[in-house]
Amino acid sequence: ATTTAAGVATRRRLGWAPYALLAPSLERLDRSDWVDAIAQRTGTDPAHDMYPRLVTAVIRAVGEAAMETYANADPPVAYTELLRRGLTEVAAGLPDPRRSR
């Protein structure tokens, strides 16, 4: 069978479908672990301080954005590259993407 870019993109999107179905339950399972770990490392209180929750939310958002971009990338781009790029952009304060063009 001939492999087309559209076919590869479709297979990548379908490959993430099981994760998308499980994501809500996985989010509940490990969010508190992440919050607790970040609070411990930053000396914040996981019950009262927003910081560990904000960091957790940002990391998860970058991961989700990287997954969606990976599933739709044509030509394909490595998920780890997208994840690193997203974290780098967040660390830089999310600079205006129009300036990098």
C-alpha positions, 0 to 999 in steps of 0.5 A: 500500500502507498503511504501518503502524508494524509494517511500517516496523519490519520494513523497518528490521530487515531493512535491518540484516540485511546488516550483522549478517551482515558485523559479525564480519568488520568488527569484526576489520578495524577494531578494531585501527585504532580501538585504535591511534588511541585509544592514540596520542591518549591516550599509551597502549600499544596492546599492553599497556594495556587503556584503548584496547581498553576505549574501543573496546569501549564505542564499538562496544557503543553503536553496536550498541545504537543499531542494535538500538534503531533497528531496533525503535523504534516510532515511529521514532527517528533512529539518530544521536539514539540514538547520541548518547544512548548515548554521553551515558549512557556519559559520565555513568557509565550512570545508573540509567534508573529515575531519569529516568522 
